[in-house]
Amino acid sequence: MEKPAAGMPIDGGHGENILLIRLKSLGDILFVLPALNLMRDNFPHARITFLVSSEYVPLLRGFSAIDSVIPIDRAIYRRKKIRAIWSTTLELVRRLRREKITLVVDFQGYGETAWLTWLTGARRRWGYVYRPGSAWAYTRGVEFPEKLHPVHRNLSLATRCGVSPKPIRNEFLLTEAELRPARWFFQEHGLDPARPTLFIQPFTSTLEKNWPLEKFLSLAGHWRQREAQVIFGGGPMERESLRPVREAGFPVAAGAPLLAMAGLMKLCTLVIGGDTGLIHLAVAMGKRVYMLTHSDDHVFPYGHPEWVVEASPEAGVADIEVSRVVEASEAVLREHLAGARAFAVSGCPGAML
């Protein structure tokens, strides 16, 4: 499957113009971040461009190793208007050609990205091969490893193509200006950034990964009774689903811009949710999280496989008991608040977090 690797530059990437491709989705783009930083560490003088679906362009502001971004409006392709598709594709290919790219790394490996990789005209083209039919697009095609965490999978693509291993950096950076909307949200809802705050992301992209909203509300109620602050996140399409949360008196940030949501998580003590991109974003910002997941899932908070509450093998995520999530969150708050402030825990008379 793998073709011979082209020689790696030894001058830090002077003259290299590198294109990285990962079109979607939120979590999968975040899983490329350590591989991006590895490429930057190996090619400190190269120009690095990221090709991504246009709705995720704001996310890449936190990827400090990127020099430029090329957005692609994938909604045009979903509308199936041939003329618009043709003109959009032609302009994209022209731009890719104008960039005079020397190396492409396709972290997606789908048919469309294989074609885009080939159409760049780059001398070196690396990518995962899901199906033998796409191997033609790459000068270095690597068989897709199924049972690796996506972060290690992306790092593996780079190292198997000749990039030298370096210390892994999973770092998403927010500026103070990008934190400002989160601070405004705290002020508007009477929240104190100095107090312990739990951020709950209740929904994922698939129903089987969701923990029931009523269980999240039980968890939120537990911590509100103990004077912790609780914020619920969510997308714009989830505002109506979150009505019970608003009626229960909890602040809801559904529909906030992505970086505003990132800022809220950055100001919080703990982030809890299912296997969703926001959980992985919180990890990349150095936040403590708990992910509610299946026991056989290979995706976990990167670098911290212990930061999970797993469903039993014969059960689903929805069957995880509230008491287990309460116990996990209490352990985190004890660690966070030790020596800072006394915080009584229900059921443990006299105990201090």
Long-range contacts (C-beta under 8 A, 24 or more apart in sequence): 1-129, 1-132, 1-135, 1-141, 1-142, 1-143, 2-140, 2-141, 2-142, 2-143, 2-160, 3-138, 3-139, 3-140, 3-141, 4-140, 5-140, 5-161, 5-162, 6-123, 6-124, 6-139, 6-140, 6-162, 7-162, 8-42, 8-162, 8-163, 8-164, 9-43, 11-45, 12-43, 12-44, 12-45, 12-46, 13-42, 13-43, 13-44, 13-45, 13-46, 14-45, 14-46, 15-102, 16-43, 16-45, 16-46, 16-47, 16-102, 16-103, 17-46, 17-47, 17-49, 17-99, 17-100, 17-101, 17-102, 17-103, 18-43, 18-46, 18-47, 18-48, 18-49, 18-101, 18-102, 18-103, 18-104, 18-105, 19-49, 19-50, 19-51, 19-70, 19-96, 19-99, 19-101, 19-103, 19-104, 19-105, 19-120, 19-122, 20-48, 20-49, 20-50, 20-51, 20-104, 20-105, 20-107, 21-50, 21-51, 21-104, 21-105, 21-106, 21-107, 21-108, 21-113, 21-116, 21-117, 22-50, 22-51, 22-52, 22-107, 22-108, 23-51, 23-52, 23-53, 23-72, 23-74, 23-108, 23-112, 23-113, 24-52, 24-53, 24-56, 24-74, 25-56, 25-205, 25-277, 26-56, 26-59, 26-258, 26-276, 26-277, 26-278, 26-280, 26-281, 27-150, 27-275, 27-276, 27-277, 27-279, 27-280, 27-299, 28-108, 28-150, 29-56, 29-59, 29-60, 29-277, 30-59, 30-172, 30-277, 30-280, 30-281, 30-284, 31-149, 31-150, 31-151, 31-153, 31-154, 31-280, 31-302, 32-107, 32-154, 33-63, 33-170, 33-171, 33-172, 33-284, 34-151, 34-154, 34-155, 34-168, 34-169, 34-170, 34-302, 35-105, 35-107, 35-151, 35-154, 35-155, 35-157, 35-158, 36-63, 36-65, 36-66, 37-65, 37-168, 37-169, 37-170, 37-171, 38-155, 38-158, 38-159, 38-163, 38-165, 38-166, 38-168, 38-169, 39-65, 39-105, 39-158, 39-163, 40-65, 41-166, 41-169, 42-163, 42-164, 42-166, 49-99, 49-101, 51-96, 51-116, 58-257, 58-258, 58-259, 59-258, 59-259, 59-281, 61-178, 61-259, 62-172, 62-173, 62-174, 62-259, 62-262, 62-284, 63-172, 64-171, 64-173, 70-95, 70-96, 70-99, 92-116, 93-119, 96-120, 96-121, 97-121, 105-157, 105-158, 105-161, 106-137, 106-138, 107-154, 107-157, 109-134, 109-144, 114-138, 126-157, 126-158, 126-161, 127-157, 128-153, 128-157, 147-298, 148-298, 149-298, 149-299, 149-300, 149-302, 150-299, 151-302, 168-303, 170-283, 170-284, 170-302, 170-303, 171-284, 171-286, 172-262, 172-281, 172-284, 172-285, 174-259, 174-262, 174-263, 174-266, 174-285, 178-259, 178-260, 178-262, 178-263, 179-263, 179-266, 179-267, 180-263, 181-256, 181-257, 181-259, 181-260, 181-263, 182-260, 182-263, 182-264, 182-266, 182-267, 183-263, 183-267, 185-231, 185-251, 185-253, 185-256, 185-260, 185-264, 186-267, 189-231, 189-251, 191-229, 191-231, 191-251, 192-229, 193-267, 195-227, 195-228, 195-229, 196-228, 196-229, 196-269, 196-270, 196-333, 196-336, 196-337, 196-343, 197-228, 197-229, 197-230, 197-231, 197-267, 197-268, 197-269, 197-270, 198-223, 198-228, 198-229, 198-230, 198-231, 198-268, 198-269, 198-270, 198-271, 198-272, 198-329, 199-230, 199-231, 199-233, 199-264, 199-265, 199-268, 199-270, 199-271, 199-272, 199-282, 200-230, 200-231, 200-232, 200-233, 200-271, 200-272, 200-273, 201-232, 201-233, 201-234, 201-271, 201-272, 201-273, 201-274, 201-276, 201-278, 201-279, 202-232, 202-233, 202-234, 202-242, 202-245, 202-273, 202-274, 203-234, 203-235, 203-238, 203-241, 203-274, 203-276, 204-273, 204-274, 204-275, 204-276, 205-276, 208-316, 208-317, 209-274, 209-275, 209-276, 209-293, 209-294, 209-317, 210-274, 210-317, 210-318, 211-274, 211-292, 211-317, 211-318, 211-320, 211-325, 212-318, 213-241, 213-242, 213-244, 213-245, 214-244, 215-320, 215-322, 215-325, 216-245, 216-272, 217-244, 217-245, 217-248, 218-322, 219-272, 219-322, 219-325, 219-326, 219-329, 220-245, 220-248, 220-250, 221-248, 222-322, 222-326, 222-346, 223-329, 224-250, 225-346, 226-343, 226-344, 226-345, 226-346, 227-343, 228-333, 228-343, 231-264, 231-268, 233-261, 233-264, 233-265, 233-273, 233-278, 269-332, 269-333, 269-336, 270-329, 270-332, 270-333, 270-336, 272-325, 272-329, 274-317, 275-299, 283-307, 288-332, 288-336, 290-325, 290-328, 290-329, 290-332, 292-317, 292-320, 292-325, 293-317
